[in-house]
Amino acid sequence: MVDNQTAADLQTASDLIVRDADHPRDSLIATFGADKPLKLDAGVSLSPFQIAYTTYGTLNADKSNAIMVCHALTGDQYVAQVHPVTKKNGWWETLIGPGKPIDPARYFVICPNVIGGCMGSSGPASTNPKTGTPWGLEFPVVTIRDMVRAQAMLLDHLGIDTLFAVVGGSMGGMQVLQWAASYPERVFAAVPIACATRHSAQNIAFHEVGRQAIMADPEWRGGRYHLEGSNPRRGLAVARMGAHITYLSDAALHRKFGRKFQDRENPTFSFDADFEVESYLRHQGITFVERFDANSYLYLTRAMDYFDLAADAGGTLANAFKGTPTRFCVVSFTSDWLFPTSESRATVHALNAASARVSFAEIVTDKGHDAFLLDEPELFGIVRGFLEGASRARGLTAKK
Amino acid sequence: MATMTDFNAAKIARTAGGTRVDLVLVSQMVARGAKVLDVGCGDGELLHLLGESRDVDGRGIELSREGVNECVAKGLAVIQGDADTDLGDYPDDAFDYVILSQTLQATRHPRVVLEHMLRIGRHAVVSFPNFGHWTVRLQLLFAGHMPQTDILPYSWYDTPNIHHCTIKDFVQLCNQIGVKIEKAVALNAWGSPLRLNAPWWFWNLFGEQGVFLLSRKD
């Protein structure tokens, strides 16, 4: 899959990953010293640590217009700007930007890289201050709640008391729900998209396959590849290829590729990438390893697996949101089989039982889980309308 | 359960301001600042009206996706759901009022829906087309076919309305399940309320719609 010519480039890419993990380009960095440790669910503290983040727009005088955008498993803080590694546009420029539902002319948008990530927030590719070398598996296992706890510290650091809104899809949506559960008074409005209040057995199973692919790569070296000058790019690429299938749908794959051959008329009777869909997946795998750290992938998938809001609230999901003042807008997609509508419906039922102010819309699309990142005008209309309504209630815009 | 398109098809009298008269009447039965659940809220016309005129904290359930997405895009708190299956998920006493406007006849289990409404809310407001109206009776009696009127424009084979009732039937159901009728109004075809002191049979014959404010008997 990765031929020898590109292998050399990718080795360089691995070095760049280590560099970006400590010194991300085009990012702001908040550093938390020994006086401000991050207390983790694993029972240990992370200190010192840092969070890389980007901001767009201007914080208003009474600091009431801040929106936090939470990224998904393989996302990062480059939500509305060109990515320094891939040179591609920001991953949510469909939703965030001038004239878009989240317009920096009105809102102060904050997008942090999660703890455990590899784009500048402390994670396994960051330098362990005790050893001066990358943490690797010495980095403590983190949870979604830890990520949100760190984000709350970032908010304190920025001097912002309450977020006007927290918005995110997939793992980002989990963070949104965790924000609402952990800090209800700090979240005026929450938009969890294509997510669930817990990771299903099927999703844990998919993640385990991805992790095993990474750990089965001899280059992984027990997680010490940064120290030993290797890089488990094959394992990580396979993990990405498998995961990518779960982000799409049978219908979308059929529409996009069908059984079409890649640059050939007939099958080669070999194991080349004869089919377009194979070639596409290989491309997804190869480009992913340029910008992502394999250990980080292990940590973040683990964080999602551990996510279970009901368990944290004594077994009853509604208790996680009891008496919440937050208004919610839950969105799901018909063809999403990773986080199917039934999961969002369960979230909505719990919010209803908690007497929360909740909107819920299911959008018809064949694009699968990835639909939240794609051009879905109905999603934009819903997010725009919901935020408009919330901003009137918050007094950000004059009531009609 | 009815969808928003049903109401676009049905010609229901409107005020000079363009608001459906039955919705104005329903909104007048709701106390200011109350917490309200509108079941089968369509495109959100009533929720919008309640928010504007009664300062109500309103929520909605709607079956049709288009209706829900339109409501949410308007900033209303509406979820996609079905009156027949989803009311059971709401806790007791969650609302001051639960409203079912022009939807009762389209539910699979009207009695169960009504019971849930008065469990979830302290009050219920129900409006429905009266199948005892004289035009309905005459069509069946003389023309011999299933009635079609401005408010019930469907053919028998494509109507969403599967449980028609008359005002008399509805009063009977209320008595049967021990519900107190706080207030009842019948509207004629032009949307004007019929004489308040008229007997039930008169309403049942000349009322095109019935609008009821209900509460628990205890």
HADDOCK unambig.tbl for C-alpha pairs under 7 A between the chains (distance, minus, plus):
assign (segid A and resid 349 and name CA) (segid B and resid 89 and name CA) 6.31 0.50 0.50
assign (segid A and resid 352 and name CA) (segid B and resid 90 and name CA) 6.26 0.50 0.50
assign (segid A and resid 353 and name CA) (segid B and resid 90 and name CA) 5.58 0.50 0.50
assign (segid A and resid 353 and name CA) (segid B and resid 91 and name CA) 5.65 0.50 0.50
assign (segid A and resid 355 and name CA) (segid B and resid 94 and name CA) 6.64 0.50 0.50
assign (segid A and resid 357 and name CA) (segid B and resid 77 and name CA) 6.35 0.50 0.50
assign (segid A and resid 358 and name CA) (segid B and resid 77 and name CA) 5.47 0.50 0.50
assign (segid A and resid 358 and name CA) (segid B and resid 78 and name CA) 6.83 0.50 0.50
assign (segid A and resid 359 and name CA) (segid B and resid 72 and name CA) 6.44 0.50 0.50
assign (segid A and resid 359 and name CA) (segid B and resid 77 and name CA) 4.52 0.50 0.50
assign (segid A and resid 359 and name CA) (segid B and resid 78 and name CA) 4.58 0.50 0.50
assign (segid A and resid 359 and name CA) (segid B and resid 79 and name CA) 4.92 0.50 0.50
assign (segid A and resid 360 and name CA) (segid B and resid 78 and name CA) 6.32 0.50 0.50
assign (segid A and resid 360 and name CA) (segid B and resid 79 and name CA) 4.27 0.50 0.50
assign (segid A and resid 360 and name CA) (segid B and resid 80 and name CA) 6.00 0.50 0.50
assign (segid A and resid 361 and name CA) (segid B and resid 68 and name CA) 6.34 0.50 0.50
assign (segid A and resid 361 and name CA) (segid B and resid 69 and name CA) 6.00 0.50 0.50
assign (segid A and resid 361 and name CA) (segid B and resid 79 and name CA) 6.29 0.50 0.50
assign (segid A and resid 361 and name CA) (segid B and resid 80 and name CA) 5.99 0.50 0.50
assign (segid A and resid 381 and name CA) (segid B and resid 73 and name CA) 5.63 0.50 0.50
assign (segid A and resid 382 and name CA) (segid B and resid 69 and name CA) 6.43 0.50 0.50
assign (segid A and resid 382 and name CA) (segid B and resid 72 and name CA) 5.75 0.50 0.50
assign (segid A and resid 382 and name CA) (segid B and resid 73 and name CA) 4.44 0.50 0.50
assign (segid A and resid 384 and name CA) (segid B and resid 73 and name CA) 6.68 0.50 0.50
assign (segid A and resid 385 and name CA) (segid B and resid 72 and name CA) 6.25 0.50 0.50
assign (segid A and resid 385 and name CA) (segid B and resid 73 and name CA) 3.77 0.50 0.50
assign (segid A and resid 385 and name CA) (segid B and resid 74 and name CA) 5.18 0.50 0.50
assign (segid A and resid 385 and name CA) (segid B and resid 75 and name CA) 4.98 0.50 0.50
assign (segid A and resid 386 and name CA) (segid B and resid 72 and name CA) 6.01 0.50 0.50
assign (segid A and resid 386 and name CA) (segid B and resid 73 and name CA) 5.90 0.50 0.50
assign (segid A and resid 386 and name CA) (segid B and resid 75 and name CA) 4.60 0.50 0.50
assign (segid A and resid 388 and name CA) (segid B and resid 75 and name CA) 6.51 0.50 0.50
assign (segid A and resid 389 and name CA) (segid B and resid 75 and name CA) 4.28 0.50 0.50
